């Protein structure tokens, strides 16, 4: 394992984040704070409890997931796309660095940024609404697993994309809508019966449900199913990344 190479990639990516703090950290925290103000404080104070939890507190896990998924994909996709766009990726491919080591460096940095953002939003939420964490170990586990999984997805998107427009298609047209429809702001038990069944085909439902269970002990789907879905998605992303590096897809041309 080429630890210095992994460290160099990791430090470079983290340095890029600290050079763009307003865009990478401040902007997502500010936009999520506005959700807390509008939905948590203003609307939530006029709504009843959901599954025995006040509405303002109920949406905390969903809002964290909303930011976590988007930022994980964005951080990882831009991290690997920029070297590909500028041509410097060929220096990486010709260096004595395996694809696994490059993957650890880029995805590790993207995961670190996303977890930092998730923690900041968690602390910010305390200013607006009171909440508790029933299972802190599980909360951290779901947070890290989700950040790693979607950072891998972002890494795949960055390798696949041929331009900056393609880089934005999946996060804007797929990830964000699935998150909004995945129970970030509501419990799927509030939906009509037929829509409850349809919603279960949305993979983000399992991520949000498992994360919310770690806070309040309530969930829309079984927590074991949530953990299995997260690990399954993680494994699928690893298989795709492995195939890309072995075949040279979008890397050798």
C-alpha positions as CSV (number, residue, x, y, z in Angstrom):
1,X,0.0,0.0,0.0
2,X,1.5,3.3,-1.2
3,X,0.6,5.4,1.9
4,X,2.5,8.6,0.8
5,X,0.6,8.6,-2.5
6,X,-2.7,8.2,-0.7
7,X,-1.8,11.0,1.7
8,X,-0.7,13.3,-1.2
9,X,-4.0,12.9,-3.0
10,X,-6.0,13.3,0.2
11,X,-4.1,16.4,1.3
12,X,-4.5,18.0,-2.1
13,X,-8.2,17.5,-2.1
14,X,-8.7,18.7,1.4
15,X,-6.6,21.8,0.6
16,X,-8.9,22.5,-2.3
17,X,-11.8,22.5,0.1
18,X,-10.2,24.9,2.5
19,X,-9.5,27.3,-0.4
20,X,-13.2,27.3,-1.2
21,X,-14.7,27.4,2.2
22,X,-17.6,29.6,1.2
23,X,-18.7,27.3,-1.6
24,X,-17.8,23.9,0.1
25,X,-18.9,24.5,3.7
26,X,-20.6,27.8,4.3
27,X,-23.1,27.7,1.5
28,X,-24.6,24.2,2.3
29,X,-24.8,25.0,6.0
30,X,-26.5,28.4,5.3
31,X,-29.0,26.8,2.8
32,X,-29.9,24.0,5.3
33,X,-30.3,26.6,8.1
34,X,-33.0,28.3,6.0
35,X,-34.8,24.9,5.8
36,X,-34.7,24.8,9.6
37,X,-36.0,28.3,9.9
38,X,-38.9,27.8,7.4
39,X,-39.9,24.1,8.0
40,X,-38.6,23.6,11.5
41,X,-39.4,26.9,13.4
42,X,-42.1,28.5,11.3
43,X,-44.1,25.6,9.8
44,X,-43.1,23.0,12.4
45,X,-44.5,25.0,15.3
46,X,-47.9,24.8,13.7
47,X,-47.8,21.1,12.9
48,X,-48.4,18.1,15.2
49,X,-45.9,15.4,16.0
50,X,-44.9,12.8,13.5
51,X,-44.4,9.3,14.9
52,X,-44.3,10.9,18.4
53,X,-41.5,13.4,17.4
54,X,-42.1,17.1,16.9
55,X,-42.0,18.1,13.2
56,X,-39.0,20.4,13.6
57,X,-36.9,17.6,15.1
58,X,-38.4,15.0,12.7
59,X,-36.9,16.7,9.7
60,X,-33.4,17.0,11.1
61,X,-32.1,13.6,9.9
62,X,-33.7,14.2,6.5
63,X,-32.1,17.6,6.0
64,X,-28.7,16.3,7.0
65,X,-29.1,13.5,4.5
66,X,-30.3,16.0,1.8
67,X,-27.0,17.9,2.2
68,X,-24.9,14.8,2.7
69,X,-25.9,13.1,-0.4
70,X,-25.6,16.1,-2.7
71,X,-22.2,17.2,-1.3
72,X,-20.8,13.7,-1.3
73,X,-21.6,13.3,-5.0
74,X,-20.4,16.8,-5.8
75,X,-17.1,16.7,-3.9
76,X,-16.1,13.3,-5.3
77,X,-17.2,14.0,-8.9
78,X,-15.4,17.4,-9.2
79,X,-12.3,15.9,-7.4
80,X,-11.7,13.3,-10.1
81,X,-13.2,15.2,-13.1
82,X,-10.9,18.2,-12.8
83,X,-7.7,16.2,-13.4
84,X,-9.4,14.4,-16.3
85,X,-10.5,17.7,-17.8
86,X,-7.1,19.3,-17.4
87,X,-5.2,16.2,-18.5
88,X,-3.2,15.8,-15.3
89,X,-5.0,12.4,-14.7
90,X,-2.5,10.8,-17.1
91,X,0.3,11.7,-14.6
92,X,-1.7,9.8,-12.0
93,X,-2.3,6.8,-14.3
94,X,1.4,6.6,-15.1
95,X,2.5,7.0,-11.5
96,X,3.2,3.9,-9.3
97,X,-0.2,4.3,-7.7
98,X,-2.8,1.6,-7.9
99,X,-6.4,2.4,-8.7
100,X,-7.3,1.3,-5.1
101,X,-4.9,3.8,-3.7
102,X,-6.2,6.6,-5.9
103,X,-9.7,5.7,-5.0
104,X,-8.9,5.8,-1.2
105,X,-7.3,9.2,-1.6
106,X,-10.1,10.9,-3.6
107,X,-13.1,9.1,-1.9
108,X,-11.5,9.5,1.5
109,X,-11.2,13.2,1.1
110,X,-14.7,13.6,-0.3
111,X,-16.1,11.5,2.6
112,X,-14.2,13.6,5.2
113,X,-15.7,16.8,3.7
114,X,-19.2,15.4,3.7
115,X,-18.9,14.1,7.3
116,X,-17.6,17.5,8.4
117,X,-20.5,19.2,6.7
118,X,-23.0,16.7,8.3
119,X,-21.6,17.4,11.8
120,X,-21.8,21.2,11.2
121,X,-25.4,20.9,10.1
122,X,-26.1,18.7,13.1
123,X,-24.7,21.4,15.4
124,X,-26.5,24.1,13.6
125,X,-29.8,22.3,13.9
126,X,-29.5,22.6,17.7
127,X,-29.9,26.4,17.4
128,X,-33.3,26.0,15.8
129,X,-34.9,22.8,17.2
130,X,-34.3,20.5,20.1
131,X,-33.5,16.9,19.3
132,X,-32.0,13.8,20.8
133,X,-29.9,10.9,19.4
134,X,-31.1,7.6,20.7
135,X,-28.3,5.5,19.0
136,X,-25.2,7.6,18.5
137,X,-23.0,4.8,17.3
138,X,-25.5,3.8,14.7
139,X,-25.9,7.5,13.8
140,X,-22.2,7.8,13.1
141,X,-22.2,4.5,11.2
142,X,-25.0,5.5,8.9
143,X,-23.4,8.9,8.4
144,X,-20.1,7.5,7.4
145,X,-21.5,4.7,5.3
146,X,-23.7,7.0,3.4
147,X,-20.9,9.5,2.8
148,X,-18.6,6.8,1.5
149,X,-21.3,5.3,-0.7
150,X,-22.3,8.5,-2.4
151,X,-18.7,9.7,-2.7
152,X,-18.1,6.5,-4.7
153,X,-21.1,7.4,-6.8
154,X,-19.7,10.8,-7.3
155,X,-16.3,9.3,-8.3
156,X,-18.1,7.2,-10.9
157,X,-19.9,10.2,-12.3
158,X,-16.7,12.2,-12.4
159,X,-15.0,9.5,-14.5
160,X,-18.1,9.1,-16.7
161,X,-18.8,12.8,-17.4
162,X,-17.4,14.4,-20.6
163,X,-18.3,17.9,-19.7
164,X,-19.4,20.1,-16.7
165,X,-23.1,19.7,-17.8
166,X,-23.0,15.9,-17.5
167,X,-21.3,16.4,-14.1
168,X,-24.5,18.1,-12.8
169,X,-27.1,15.8,-14.5
170,X,-27.2,13.0,-11.9
171,X,-27.1,15.1,-8.7
172,X,-29.7,17.6,-10.0
173,X,-32.0,15.3,-11.9
174,X,-31.8,12.1,-9.9
175,X,-30.2,12.3,-6.4
176,X,-32.0,15.5,-5.3
177,X,-35.5,14.5,-6.4
178,X,-35.1,11.0,-4.9
179,X,-34.0,12.6,-1.6
180,X,-37.0,14.9,-1.5
181,X,-39.3,12.0,-2.4
182,X,-37.5,9.7,0.1
183,X,-39.1,10.9,3.3
184,X,-36.8,13.8,4.1
185,X,-39.8,16.0,5.2
186,X,-42.4,13.4,5.9
187,X,-43.0,9.8,7.0
188,X,-44.1,7.5,4.2
189,X,-46.8,6.2,6.4
190,X,-48.6,9.6,5.7
191,X,-48.9,8.6,2.1
192,X,-51.8,6.7,0.5
193,X,-51.3,2.9,0.5
194,X,-50.4,2.6,-3.1
195,X,-47.8,5.4,-2.9
196,X,-46.3,3.8,0.2
197,X,-45.6,0.7,-1.9
198,X,-44.2,2.7,-4.8
199,X,-41.9,4.7,-2.5
200,X,-40.2,1.6,-1.2
201,X,-38.5,1.3,-4.7
202,X,-36.7,4.6,-3.9
203,X,-33.3,3.5,-2.4
204,X,-33.0,6.9,-0.6
205,X,-36.0,5.9,1.6
206,X,-33.8,3.3,3.3
207,X,-31.0,5.7,4.0
208,X,-33.1,8.4,5.5
209,X,-35.2,5.9,7.5
210,X,-32.2,4.2,9.0
211,X,-30.6,7.5,9.8
212,X,-33.8,8.8,11.5
213,X,-34.1,5.6,13.5
214,X,-30.6,6.3,15.0
215,X,-32.0,9.6,16.2
216,X,-35.5,8.7,17.5
217,X,-35.9,4.9,17.4
218,X,-38.6,5.3,14.8
219,X,-38.4,4.4,11.1
220,X,-40.4,3.8,8.0
221,X,-38.6,0.5,7.1
222,X,-36.8,-2.0,9.2
223,X,-33.3,-0.7,10.3
224,X,-31.7,-4.0,9.1
225,X,-33.1,-3.4,5.6
226,X,-31.7,0.1,5.8
227,X,-28.3,-1.1,6.7
228,X,-28.4,-3.8,4.1
229,X,-29.5,-1.4,1.4
230,X,-26.6,1.0,2.3
231,X,-24.0,-1.8,2.2
232,X,-25.5,-3.2,-1.0
233,X,-25.2,0.2,-2.7
234,X,-21.6,0.6,-1.4
235,X,-20.7,-2.8,-2.8
236,X,-22.3,-2.0,-6.2
237,X,-20.3,1.2,-6.5
238,X,-17.0,-0.6,-5.7
239,X,-17.7,-3.1,-8.4
240,X,-18.4,-0.4,-11.0
241,X,-15.2,1.6,-10.0
242,X,-13.2,-1.6,-10.2
243,X,-14.6,-2.3,-13.7
244,X,-13.8,1.2,-14.9
245,X,-10.2,1.0,-13.8
246,X,-9.6,-2.5,-15.2
247,X,-11.1,-1.7,-18.6
248,X,-9.9,1.9,-18.8
249,X,-13.4,3.2,-19.6
250,X,-13.3,7.0,-20.2
251,X,-9.7,7.0,-19.0
252,X,-7.7,5.9,-22.0
253,X,-9.3,8.2,-24.5
